[in-house]
């Protein structure tokens, strides 16, 4: 597909825009550990490394207080991906986050306060060579705009803020225009994409749990991406962040923007199944995301339809009770026990990955 042509902006060493792959991001959802909490910090860093391995390119943190300064500074230095500070209301916290080493800040200029405060933040970002996301939500528009069409209100407001930034000679900007209503979100992104050339961060705000969030995000983001609109994205899910990363990659794979990584085929399970394919898939799903090789893996519940339906898969697992069978391109290659099936499967995935 033809991507909408945009400016090239950078978040640290990561470039965003139409000349680069769509970047997946997620947001840390827990309070930052205290400097004295070594175990908590180690768990955080381990999670970030896992996210990066799964295909996440950008991580965002709330920065609500100066009490977070020491830990946040360390995160900015040690994170395996660029770090974004999410700032609301306090312009001095934005300045502080930049001094900590954040490579990007997300602000809504409308809640930062007086225009001179926004200008100070923008000038500091320019001095630190950092990016800014102008992040607008339908629910946080000025009152007079909230009472009308949220989509048009967000576009009008975003263009005003862009004019401010450009008057201060700042162009390392990304925009997002999100709403809880999918049609409003879709219309806002389409309209803003037609009148300016800055990269867009896609998302549906407060989209809910896994089912509602993936359904709503697929309807909006899938359509926008298929029209060439969108340069970075987050699927907001009220659940584990691994689901956000997996959903974003799968949407991109579905619309043809992603060719790397495991393509998963699995049956929904039925009363005929004696192999618990559902539990097996839940156990291995995050691990599958760690591979970039374009391999199709099928997880099937029984040997009635399983082998035939998975015939085109590079590797397929199916079973009867404790007996599990490994197929490659529809040909039975190995019989193992349920206890050893996971490691046998991943050993073969490793071999195929290295052969790519």
MITOR-731275 format. One record per residue: residue in one letter; x, y, z of N, C-alpha, C in turn. Coordinates in steps of 0.1 Angstrom, whole numbers, padded with zeros to 4 digits, always signed. Atoms other than C-alpha are relative to their C-alpha. Layout:
N
AXYZXYZXYZ
...
END
This chain:
356
X+0008-0012+0000+0000+0000+0000+0009+0012+0000
X-0008-0012+0001+0011+0036-0005-0002+0008+0013
X+0000-0007-0012+0019+0053+0028-0002+0015-0003
X+0001-0015+0001+0009+0090+0033+0014+0005+0003
X-0013-0005-0001+0040+0110+0029+0001+0010+0012
X-0001-0008-0012+0052+0126+0062+0014+0005+0001
X-0014-0005-0004+0081+0145+0077+0006-0012+0007
X-0008+0010-0007+0109+0124+0092+0002+0006+0014
X-0004-0005-0013+0110+0129+0130+0007-0011+0007
X-0008+0010-0007+0132+0112+0155-0003+0000+0015
X+0002+0002-0014+0128+0098+0190+0013-0007+0005
X-0013+0006-0002+0164+0093+0201+0005-0005-0013
X-0006+0006+0013+0179+0070+0174-0011-0006-0009
X+0011+0006+0007+0144+0058+0163-0006+0011-0009
X+0006-0010+0009+0130+0075+0132-0015-0004-0002
X+0015+0002+0002+0092+0079+0127-0004+0007-0013
X+0005-0007+0012+0075+0087+0094-0003-0010-0011
X+0004+0009+0011+0064+0073+0061+0012-0008-0006
X-0011+0007+0005+0099+0062+0052+0005-0011+0009
X-0004+0010-0010+0101+0039+0082-0012-0009+0004
X+0011+0009-0004+0081+0009+0095-0009+0007+0011
X+0009-0004-0011+0050+0017+0117+0005-0005+0013
X-0006+0004-0013+0063+0017+0153-0011-0003+0010
X+0009+0005-0010+0045-0002+0180+0004+0006+0013
X-0004-0004-0013+0044+0013+0214-0011-0004+0011
X+0009+0003-0011+0029+0006+0248+0003+0009+0012
X-0002-0009-0011+0027+0023+0282+0001-0008+0013
X-0001+0006-0013+0039+0012+0316-0012+0003+0009
X+0012-0003-0007+0009+0008+0339+0001-0001+0015
X-0001+0001-0015+0023+0005+0374+0008+0012+0005
X-0009-0011-0005+0039+0031+0397+0014-0004-0001
X-0014+0003+0001+0076+0034+0393+0006-0004+0013
X-0006+0004-0012+0096+0016+0419+0009+0010+0007
X-0008-0010-0007+0114+0036+0446+0015-0004-0004
X-0014+0003+0002+0152+0039+0441+0006-0012+0008
X-0005+0011-0009+0157+0015+0470-0005-0014-0004
X+0007+0013+0004+0135-0012+0454+0007-0006-0012
X-0008+0006+0010+0161-0031+0435-0007-0011-0008
X+0008+0011+0006+0139-0061+0428-0011+0005-0009
X+0010-0006+0008+0111-0039+0416+0005+0006-0013
X-0006-0006+0012+0134-0021+0392+0005-0010-0010
X-0005+0011+0009+0149-0053+0379-0012-0006-0007
X+0012+0005+0006+0114-0066+0372-0005+0009-0011
X+0004-0010+0010+0106-0034+0353+0009-0001-0012
X-0009+0000+0011+0137-0036+0332-0001-0013-0008
X+0002+0013+0006+0131-0073+0325-0012+0001-0009
X+0012-0002+0008+0096-0064+0313+0003+0008-0013
X-0003-0008+0012+0109-0037+0290+0008-0008-0011
X-0008+0008+0010+0134-0061+0274-0009-0010-0007
X+0010+0009+0006+0106-0086+0269-0009+0007-0010
X+0008-0008+0010+0084-0059+0252+0008+0002-0013
X-0008-0003+0012+0113-0050+0229+0002-0012-0009
X-0001+0012+0008+0118-0086+0219-0012-0004-0007
X+0013+0003+0006+0081-0089+0212-0003+0009-0012
X+0003-0009+0011+0082-0060+0187-0004+0014+0004
X+0003-0014-0004+0076-0029+0208+0012+0009-0002
X-0011-0009+0003+0096+0001+0197+0001+0012+0009
X+0000-0012-0008+0086+0028+0221-0007-0003+0013
X+0007+0002-0013+0077+0028+0258-0003+0013+0007
X+0005-0013-0006+0057+0056+0276-0002-0003+0015
X+0002+0000-0014+0057+0063+0313-0007+0012+0005
X+0006-0012-0007+0035+0086+0334+0012+0006+0008
X-0010-0007-0009+0057+0112+0351-0008+0010+0008
X+0009-0008-0008+0034+0126+0378+0006+0008+0011
X-0006-0006-0012+0059+0137+0404+0015+0000+0000
X-0015-0001-0001+0095+0148+0411+0005-0012+0008
X-0004+0012-0007+0096+0118+0434+0005-0011-0009
X-0004+0010+0010+0101+0097+0403+0013+0003-0007
X-0011-0005+0008+0131+0116+0391+0012-0010-0001
X-0012+0009-0001+0159+0092+0402-0003-0013-0008
X+0003+0012+0007+0142+0061+0389-0002+0002-0015
X+0003-0003+0014+0130+0077+0357+0013+0003-0008
X-0013-0003+0007+0165+0090+0349+0007-0013-0003
X-0006+0012+0002+0178+0055+0353-0006-0008-0011
X+0007+0006+0010+0151+0041+0331+0004+0005-0014
X-0003-0006+0013+0159+0066+0303+0014-0005-0004
X-0014+0005+0003+0196+0054+0305+0000-0014-0004
X-0001+0014+0001+0189+0017+0306-0011-0007-0009
X+0011+0006+0007+0157+0011+0286+0005-0004-0014
X-0005+0005+0013+0162-0010+0254-0008+0007-0011
X+0007-0008+0011+0138+0014+0235-0002+0014+0005
X+0002-0014-0004+0132+0052+0235-0011+0001+0010
X+0010-0003-0012+0113+0065+0266-0007+0013-0002
X+0009-0011+0001+0084+0088+0265-0006+0004+0013
X+0006-0005-0013+0072+0109+0295-0013+0006-0003
X+0014-0004+0002+0035+0114+0297-0003+0011+0011
X+0001-0012-0009+0029+0149+0312-0014+0006-0001
X+0013-0007-0001-0004+0165+0324+0001+0011+0010
X+0002-0012-0008-0009+0200+0338+0012+0007+0004
X-0011-0007-0006+0025+0207+0353+0012+0002-0010
X-0011-0003+0010+0049+0223+0327+0014-0003+0006
X-0014+0002-0006+0078+0221+0352+0003-0015+0000
X-0002+0014+0000+0074+0183+0353+0005-0004-0014
X-0005+0002+0013+0078+0183+0315+0015+0004-0002
X-0014-0005+0001+0110+0203+0318+0009-0010+0008
X-0008+0009-0008+0122+0179+0345+0002-0014-0007
X-0001+0012+0007+0114+0148+0325+0010+0000-0012
X-0009-0002+0010+0134+0162+0296+0015-0001+0005
X-0013+0000-0006+0164+0168+0319+0004-0014+0005
X-0003+0014-0004+0161+0131+0331+0005-0008-0012
X-0004+0008+0012+0167+0119+0295-0011-0005-0008
X+0011+0005+0008+0133+0113+0281+0003+0005-0015
X-0003-0003+0014+0136+0112+0243-0012+0006-0007
X+0012-0005+0005+0100+0123+0238-0009+0003+0012
X+0010-0002-0010+0073+0139+0259-0014+0001-0007
X+0014-0001+0006+0035+0136+0253-0007+0011+0009
X+0007-0011-0007+0016+0168+0262-0013+0003-0007
X+0011-0007+0006-0018+0183+0256+0002+0015+0004
X-0003-0014-0004-0008+0220+0254-0012+0007+0007
X+0012-0007-0006-0044+0229+0265+0000-0002+0015
X+0000+0002-0015-0038+0215+0300+0013+0003+0007
X-0013-0004-0005-0002+0227+0304-0001+0014+0007
X+0001-0014-0006-0014+0263+0312+0002+0011-0010
X-0002-0011+0008-0005+0296+0298+0009-0003-0012
X-0008+0002+0012+0010+0298+0263+0015+0001+0002
X-0015-0001-0002+0044+0309+0276+0005-0012+0006
X-0005+0012-0006+0046+0277+0296+0002-0011-0010
X-0001+0010+0011+0040+0256+0265+0013+0004-0008
X-0012-0005+0007+0067+0277+0248+0013-0004+0007
X-0012+0004-0007+0092+0270+0275+0003-0015-0001
X-0002+0014+0002+0086+0233+0272+0005-0004-0014
X-0004+0003+0013+0089+0233+0235+0015+0004-0003
X-0014-0004+0002+0121+0253+0236+0010-0010+0007
X-0008+0010-0007+0135+0228+0262+0002-0012-0009
X+0000+0012+0009+0126+0199+0239+0010+0002-0012
X-0009-0003+0011+0144+0216+0211+0015+0000+0004
X-0013-0001-0005+0175+0222+0232+0005-0015+0003
X-0004+0014-0003+0175+0185+0243-0001-0009-0012
X+0002+0007+0012+0168+0174+0207-0010-0012+0002
X+0010+0010-0003+0137+0155+0218-0013+0003-0008
X+0013-0001+0007+0103+0149+0202-0011+0003+0009
X+0012-0003-0008+0069+0160+0214-0012-0006-0008
X+0013+0003+0006+0036+0143+0208-0011+0009+0005
X+0012-0008-0004+0007+0166+0208-0012-0010+0001
X+0010+0011-0002-0018+0142+0223-0014+0006+0004
X+0014-0005-0003-0055+0152+0221-0010-0011+0001
X+0011+0010-0002-0085+0133+0233-0013+0008-0001
X+0012-0007+0002-0121+0142+0225-0006+0006+0013
X+0005-0004-0013-0129+0145+0262+0008+0011+0007
X-0008-0010-0007-0102+0170+0270+0002+0013-0009
X+0000-0012+0009-0110+0197+0243-0005+0012+0008
X+0007-0012-0006-0118+0233+0253-0015-0002+0000
X+0015+0002-0002-0154+0235+0265-0008+0003-0013
X+0008-0004+0012-0167+0253+0234+0001-0010-0012
X-0001+0010+0011-0153+0225+0211-0005-0013+0005
X+0006+0013-0004-0164+0196+0233-0015+0000-0002
X+0014-0001+0002-0200+0208+0228-0004-0002-0015
X+0003+0002+0014-0197+0203+0190+0005-0013-0005
X-0005+0012+0007-0182+0178+0166+0014-0002+0006
X-0014+0003-0006-0152+0162+0185+0010-0001-0010
X-0010+0002+0011-0135+0152+0153+0006+0013-0005
X-0003-0013+0005-0135+0187+0139+0007+0009+0011
X-0007-0008-0011-0126+0202+0173+0014-0005+0002
X-0013+0004-0002-0096+0180+0177+0009+0004-0012
X-0008-0004+0011-0083+0188+0142+0003+0015+0001
X-0001-0015-0001-0089+0226+0147+0011+0003+0011
X-0009-0002-0011-0071+0224+0181+0015-0004-0004
X-0013+0005+0003-0042+0203+0168+0008+0010-0010
X-0006-0009+0010-0035+0227+0139+0004+0013+0007
X-0004-0011-0008-0035+0256+0163+0013-0002+0007
X-0012+0003-0007-0009+0239+0184+0012-0001-0009
X-0011+0002+0010+0012+0230+0154+0005+0014-0005
X-0004-0014+0003+0012+0267+0144+0009+0006+0011
X-0008-0005-0010+0025+0276+0178+0014-0006-0001
X-0013+0006+0000+0053+0250+0176+0009+0005-0011
X-0007-0004+0012+0063+0260+0141+0005+0015+0002
X-0004-0014-0002+0064+0297+0152+0012+0000+0009
X-0012+0001-0009+0090+0286+0178+0011-0009-0006
X-0010+0008+0008+0110+0267+0151+0001-0014+0005
X-0001+0014-0004+0101+0233+0164-0009-0009-0009
X+0007+0009+0010+0091+0205+0139+0002-0015+0003
X-0002+0014-0004+0101+0173+0157-0013-0005+0007
X+0013+0002-0007+0064+0166+0164-0008-0012-0006
X+0010+0011+0004+0039+0137+0163-0013+0004+0006
X+0013-0004-0005+0002+0141+0167-0009-0012+0002
X+0010+0010-0001-0026+0119+0180-0013+0007+0003
X+0014-0005-0002-0064+0126+0179-0009-0011+0003
X+0007+0013-0004-0082+0099+0199-0013+0004+0007
X+0013-0001-0007-0117+0095+0211-0004-0014+0004
X+0005+0013-0003-0136+0067+0227-0010-0005-0010
X+0009+0004+0011-0160+0068+0198+0008-0003-0013
X-0008+0005+0012-0146+0049+0168-0002+0009-0012
X+0002-0008+0012-0162+0070+0141+0006+0014+0002
X-0007-0013-0003-0150+0102+0157+0015-0001-0002
X-0014+0002+0001-0115+0089+0159+0004-0002-0015
X-0003+0002+0014-0115+0077+0123-0001+0013-0008
X+0001-0012+0008-0128+0110+0109+0010+0010+0004
X-0010-0010-0004-0104+0131+0130+0014-0003-0007
X-0012+0004+0006-0074+0111+0117+0000+0003-0015
X+0000-0002+0014-0085+0112+0081+0001+0015-0004
X+0000-0015+0003-0091+0150+0082+0014+0006+0003
X-0013-0006-0003-0058+0159+0099+0010-0005-0010
X-0010+0005+0010-0039+0136+0075-0001+0007-0013
X+0002-0007+0013-0053+0156+0046+0006+0014-0001
X-0003-0014+0000-0041+0190+0057+0014+0003+0006
X-0014-0002-0005-0006+0185+0073+0008-0013-0002
X-0009+0011+0003+0024+0162+0069+0008-0005+0012
X-0007+0005-0011+0035+0154+0104-0004-0014+0003
X+0004+0014-0003+0036+0117+0115-0012+0000+0010
X+0011+0002-0009+0005+0104+0133+0001-0012+0009
X+0000+0011-0009+0003+0082+0163-0015-0004+0001
X+0013+0005+0001-0028+0060+0160-0004-0007+0013
X+0006+0007-0011-0051+0048+0188-0014+0004+0002
X+0013-0003-0005-0085+0046+0203+0001+0001+0015
X-0002-0002-0014-0086+0060+0238-0010-0008+0008
X+0008+0006-0010-0100+0041+0268-0009-0011-0007
X+0007+0009+0008-0110+0012+0245-0005-0012+0007
X+0005+0011-0007-0117-0013+0272+0009-0013+0002
X-0007+0013-0001-0108-0050+0278+0005-0005-0014
X-0006+0006+0012-0092-0073+0253-0010+0000-0012
X+0009+0002+0011-0123-0080+0232-0005+0013-0006
X+0005-0013+0005-0137-0045+0230+0011+0008-0006
X-0011-0008+0004-0103-0029+0226+0005-0004-0014
X-0005+0005+0013-0091-0052+0198-0011+0002-0011
X+0011-0002+0010-0125-0050+0180+0000+0015-0005
X+0000-0014+0004-0126-0012+0181+0012+0005-0007
X-0012-0004+0006-0090-0007+0173+0002-0005-0014
X-0001+0006+0013-0091-0031+0144-0008+0008-0010
X+0009-0007+0009-0121-0013+0129+0006+0014-0004
X-0005-0013+0003-0104+0021+0132+0014+0000-0006
X-0014+0000+0004-0067+0015+0129+0003-0008-0013
X-0001+0008+0012-0070-0013+0103-0004+0008-0012
X+0004-0008+0011-0089+0011+0080+0010+0011-0003
X-0010-0011+0003-0065+0040+0085+0013-0005-0006
X-0013+0005+0005-0034+0019+0080-0002-0005-0014
X+0002+0005+0013-0049+0003+0049-0001+0012-0010
X+0001-0012+0008-0054+0039+0036+0013+0008+0000
X-0013-0006+0000-0017+0047+0042+0002+0010+0011
X-0001-0010-0011-0024+0068+0074+0005-0007+0013
X-0005+0005-0013-0004+0061+0106+0014-0003-0001
X-0014+0002-0001+0032+0060+0116+0005-0006+0013
X-0002+0007-0012+0031+0047+0151-0013-0002+0007
X+0013+0004-0005+0004+0030+0171+0001-0006+0014
X+0002+0008-0013-0008+0017+0205-0014-0005+0000
X+0013+0006-0003-0037-0006+0211-0002+0001+0015
X+0002-0001-0014-0050+0005+0245-0009-0011+0005
X+0008+0011-0005-0062-0025+0264+0001+0000+0015
X+0000+0001-0014-0072-0028+0300+0004-0015+0004
X-0005+0013-0003-0050-0059+0305+0015+0000-0002
X-0015+0001+0001-0014-0071+0302+0005+0007-0013
X-0006-0008+0012+0008-0050+0279+0004-0009-0011
X-0004+0009+0011+0019-0081+0260-0012-0001-0010
X+0012+0000+0009-0017-0081+0245+0000+0012-0009
X+0000-0012+0008-0013-0046+0233+0010-0001-0012
X-0010+0001+0011+0019-0054+0214-0004-0011-0010
X+0005+0011+0009+0005-0087+0200-0011+0005-0009
X+0011-0004+0008-0026-0070+0188+0004+0010-0011
X-0005-0010+0010-0007-0041+0171+0007-0007-0011
X-0007+0007+0010+0015-0065+0153-0009-0008-0009
X+0009+0008+0008-0014-0087+0142-0008+0009-0009
X+0007-0009+0009-0033-0057+0128+0009+0004-0012
X-0009-0004+0011-0003-0046+0108+0002-0012-0009
X-0002+0012+0008+0002-0082+0096-0013-0002-0009
X+0013+0002+0008-0035-0084+0085-0001+0010-0011
X+0001-0009+0011-0033-0052+0065+0012+0001-0010
X-0011+0002+0009+0000-0062+0049+0012+0009+0003
X-0012-0008-0003+0024-0038+0067+0011-0007+0007
X-0009+0008-0008+0041-0065+0087+0001-0014-0007
X-0003+0013+0006+0057-0096+0071+0008-0009+0009
X-0008+0007-0009+0080-0106+0099-0008-0006+0011
X+0006+0006-0012+0071-0128+0128-0009-0012-0002
X+0008+0012+0000+0051-0159+0136-0015+0003-0004
X+0015-0001+0003+0017-0162+0118-0006-0012+0006
X+0006+0011-0008-0005-0182+0141-0013-0004-0006
X+0012+0006+0004-0032-0206+0130-0005-0009+0011
X+0004+0009-0011-0053-0223+0157-0015-0002-0001
X+0014+0003+0001-0087-0239+0159-0007+0005+0013
X+0007-0005-0012-0114-0227+0184-0003-0010+0010
X+0002+0011-0009-0116-0261+0200-0015-0004+0000
X+0014+0005+0000-0147-0283+0201-0001-0012+0009
X+0002+0012-0009-0161-0313+0220+0007-0012-0005
X-0007+0011+0005-0141-0336+0198+0014+0000+0005
X-0014-0001-0003-0108-0323+0211+0004-0007+0013
X-0005+0006-0013-0088-0343+0237+0013+0006+0003
X-0012-0007-0003-0057-0322+0234-0004+0014+0003
X+0005-0013-0004-0061-0289+0252+0008+0011-0008
X-0007-0010+0008-0050-0266+0224-0001+0014+0005
X+0002-0013-0005-0064-0236+0241+0010+0003+0011
X-0010-0002-0010-0042-0240+0272+0014+0001-0005
X-0014+0000+0006-0012-0248+0251+0003+0013-0007
X-0003-0013+0007-0016-0217+0230+0002+0011+0010
X-0002-0011-0010-0020-0194+0260+0013-0001+0007
X-0013+0002-0007+0011-0209+0275+0012+0005-0009
X-0011-0003+0009+0033-0202+0244-0002+0013-0008
X+0003-0011+0009+0017-0172+0228+0010+0012+0001
X-0010-0011-0002+0040-0145+0243+0014-0004-0006
X-0013+0005+0004+0070-0167+0235+0001+0001-0016
X+0000+0000+0015+0060-0169+0198+0003+0014-0005
X-0002-0014+0004+0061-0131+0196+0015+0004-0001
X-0014-0003-0001+0099-0132+0202+0007-0003-0013
X-0007+0004+0012+0106-0145+0167-0004+0009-0012
X+0002-0009+0011+0110-0123+0136-0002-0008-0013
X+0000+0008+0013+0112-0151+0110-0015-0002-0004
X+0013+0002+0005+0081-0154+0088-0004-0015-0001
X+0004+0014-0002+0069-0188+0100-0014-0001+0004
X+0013+0002-0004+0034-0201+0101-0001-0012+0009
X+0001+0011-0010+0026-0222+0132-0015-0002+0003
X+0014+0004-0003-0007-0241+0137-0001-0008+0012
X+0002+0008-0012-0020-0253+0170-0015-0005-0001
X+0013+0006+0003-0049-0277+0164-0004-0010+0011
X+0005+0008-0012-0071-0296+0189-0001-0015-0002
X+0002+0014+0002-0075-0330+0173+0005-0004-0014
X-0005+0005+0012-0065-0353+0145-0010-0003-0011
X+0011+0002+0010-0098-0353+0127+0002+0010-0012
X-0002-0010+0010-0094-0320+0108+0013+0007+0001
X-0013-0007-0003-0062-0307+0124+0010-0001-0011
X-0011+0001+0010-0036-0321+0100-0004+0006-0013
X+0004-0005+0013-0056-0312+0069-0001+0015+0000
X+0001-0014-0001-0064-0277+0081+0013+0007+0002
X-0013-0006-0003-0028-0271+0091+0010-0004-0011
X-0009+0005+0010-0013-0286+0059+0009+0010-0005
X-0008-0010+0006+0000-0253+0047+0009+0007+0010
X-0009-0006-0010+0017-0244+0080+0014-0006+0000
X-0014+0005-0001+0054-0246+0084+0002-0011+0011
X+0000+0010-0011+0049-0264+0117-0014+0000+0006
X+0013+0002-0006+0017-0278+0132+0001-0009+0012
X+0001+0009-0012+0010-0293+0166-0015-0004+0001
X+0013+0005-0003-0020-0315+0172+0001-0012+0009
X-0003+0011-0010-0027-0343+0197-0013-0008+0003
X+0010+0008-0005-0048-0370+0212+0004-0003+0015
X-0004+0002-0014-0047-0369+0250+0014+0004+0003
X-0014-0004-0003-0011-0370+0261+0010-0002-0012
X-0009+0002+0012+0002-0379+0226-0002+0012-0009
X+0000-0013+0008+0012-0348+0206+0008-0003-0013
X-0006+0003+0013+0021-0349+0169+0005+0013-0006
X-0006-0011+0007+0044-0325+0151-0001-0002-0015
X+0000+0001+0014+0037-0319+0114+0008+0012-0006
X-0007-0010+0008+0057-0299+0088-0006-0001-0014
X+0007-0001+0013+0038-0288+0057-0009-0012-0002
X+0010+0011+0001+0012-0315+0064+0006-0014+0002
X-0006+0013-0001+0037-0343+0069+0004-0003+0015
X-0003+0004-0014+0040-0361+0103+0015-0002+0001
X-0014+0001-0002+0075-0357+0115+0004-0006+0014
X-0004+0005-0013+0075-0366+0152-0012-0001+0009
X+0010+0002-0011+0053-0379+0181+0007+0002+0013
X-0006-0003-0013+0060-0365+0216-0011-0001+0010
X+0010+0000-0010+0043-0363+0249-0004+0015+0002
X+0005-0014-0002+0023-0332+0260+0010+0008+0009
X-0010-0007-0009+0050-0324+0286+0012+0005-0007
X-0012-0004+0008+0077-0321+0260-0003+0007-0013
X+0004-0006+0013+0057-0306+0231+0005+0014-0001
X-0004-0014+0001+0065-0270+0239+0015+0001-0004
X-0014-0001+0003+0103-0275+0239+0003-0005-0014
X-0003+0006+0013+0102-0297+0208-0005+0010-0011
X+0005-0010+0009+0081-0271+0190+0010+0012-0002
X-0009-0012+0001+0104-0242+0199+0014-0004-0005
X-0012+0004+0006+0135-0262+0190+0000+0000-0015
X+0001+0000+0015+0122-0266+0155-0002+0014-0005
X+0002-0014+0004+0111-0230+0153+0014+0007+0000
X-0013-0005+0000+0146-0220+0163+0008-0004-0013
X-0008+0005+0012+0161-0242+0135-0005+0007-0013
X+0006-0006+0012+0137-0228+0109+0003+0015+0000
X-0003-0015-0001+0144-0192+0121+0014+0002-0005
X-0014-0001+0004+0181-0197+0116+0002-0003-0014
X-0002+0004+0014+0176-0212+0082-0006+0011-0009
X+0006-0010+0009+0157-0181+0069+0011+0009-0006
END
